[in-house]
């Protein structure tokens, strides 16, 4: 029993399963089909089968230890009671209409908490879009096409299921995936404090990305963040001015961003300012080694975007060290008579030597992190070979900001494949580097 | 003669044209082929033809009034002199190695300025990637595939050609285009003050996007911005700390962002903080009516992302008015028993009634701007019909933040086609709304 039942359920019951397309109980069935164990559509008023699975009258007739509850809030307590009686270890409650709406809802949610406790049952939600673990073919959600989201090495834990879903799809659209995504919703008995330790132990997860609105037991939250060995990137949404709207959503307590940032400062938890930054920072941290320091080498094929990157990094506390004499000599030799060979190195336009320039800067002991910017030209391509060698021989983060016509996509994905994170706008690359610098914890 | 020669040249000379792929003089030829007038590859040491155009010995042998100079800096003055003698009205100088590098370069650039003046010749650059005007099939640049950039209604004027190019490609990747793109480089005699008035008069241009590093005649810059009737969005890059790198690039004077923002405050010029925001804000302002005020109606199908949007807008001075009684009654009727029907309106999940909810909020007199958020579900799709009607009947900005699997792309482009700007991340939609609010000038 417990959170791990979300990872390796021995049979899944879909309570309130439906044959009718567009109904929540049908959407949940479409997503769960990829699960290779037993699936039990539970619905006393349905007969026959849905997607090849025979309907059963009650969860009592199943061997499921995970239940996806697709029923409206008023009947949730009874359904959950039956789950407990049937030996279900974990349940997902999609329905809204609980603590986030009114006092009746708060009573309903209290029942959910009590029943979860009584049967030692882990409850995700209520008021959540669910969860998914692509590498286990588990898509416990009613959101159509969530099963298109592929496997990656970042785990998303979102207080809002909607944010978890939209973030997963944004990862997917940019050709990445997730190791897991959990939408917490109202957090009856499963919140950050329960999930972070499990994801910290998950070999598929190299970074944990959090969307936070507010947490009741904030000390427990800080505790698990401090104890996690897996890097954590957090985006705190929901300002005090919006308290009414925020509370109406997940009943989250109102807490300001500063409380979180100040408490976890120097603990290796990185805070970011948007969903896009949350995804970019998580990918960069998951895919690259922890930098030894904040000394950044910038190599750009076009000075203007290089200035933008240096400017953003400068505002966020990065340092641009002088290259050591050997490096400088090598760069000057490669860039005869070119504008600006000191860090930031500006090659003026893409050149056949571009990869060697990156190589020289990346091997410089003064440099902890390398960020590259280049507008793609088909005749030259990106310096994929040099970067592959560097990713094997140099234990530093090397990030590549891509630009140009769509034709760079193939080489972008090649670079991603051997651990060079890529970013599609100058500020996105710069913010990812800033996140890497923030990820250096005091005790590192 | 003058800037307009960039728009309707009567014959184009490519000086230093080459048959060798990868050479700048060859790349420029590949791009200029789409021009339907006479093209003259000029190269005394080449014979025969390139891409079907016969080589000529000298610009004197041509009737060109636009010259693309693909020659290295030392010979630029002589080449420019010949252009002047040949009656060329406008020239683009791609080469670097002028005022941005050293004293010799400064002398070379002084020659360029002098010759331009002597022959009343408009010079773009030196040290620029050039320009393009897609709706006129004019691609005066050496950057391969710039000719893939299609026609849009935003004109980009970038102090850095590289930023102009990368911004144009970013527009193109998101299925937009540009009305024109000019990379200024060193601004021998063509800068913001010369181009903004011309673009202000350009019927193809509905908004002007500026990338600024620093301008010599800042008063002239402020003057043209104040006088322009076309909305202007500006991104000022290059902080004081980076002066050496910035100056080495375009020899731009060091000016801080505040100087620009304070001087143009209330003049209807919108300042943004990144390239992505520059593109998003320009599109939103180009495609929607100027809002009557800062009262924003938020309609979201998922509360979490709605909170993020409201949060971002709240920080940027937006106001979320109460809906008037009739609107509220209509919304409540549409959303029986749903979480949160007041502004921000949260429908809990996508519904068939979603479009009617947007309709109700958009027609509310208390609302000046509408921002919508919805994760796409194939079974429901986006409320395209309702939005098309609204775009015809309601004279307010309506923005739509899209999310979900790629399958929304078709309906996203439909909405774009009838003037509903779309954005692919919550913060991008919020920042676009903030830009619309900033675009309300004091005298509006």
Interface residues (C-beta under 8 A of the other chain):
Chain A: X21 X22 X27 X96 X97 X100 X101 X129 X143 X144 X145 X148 X158 X159 X160 X161 X162 X163 X164 X165 X166 X169 X170 X172 X173 X211 X213 X237 X238 X239 X241 X242 X245 X246 X248 X249 X250 X273 X274 X275 X276 X301 X302 X303 X304 X305 X306 X307 X308 X310 X311 X312 X314 X315 X337 X339 X340 X344 X346 X348 X375 X377 X378 X379 X380 X403 X404 X405 X406 X407 X424 X425 X426 X427 X428
Chain B: X21 X22 X27 X96 X97 X100 X101 X129 X143 X144 X145 X148 X158 X159 X160 X161 X162 X163 X164 X165 X166 X169 X170 X172 X173 X211 X213 X237 X238 X239 X241 X242 X245 X246 X248 X249 X250 X273 X274 X275 X276 X301 X302 X303 X304 X305 X306 X307 X308 X310 X311 X312 X314 X315 X337 X339 X340 X344 X346 X348 X375 X377 X378 X379 X380 X403 X404 X405 X406 X407 X424 X425 X426 X427 X428
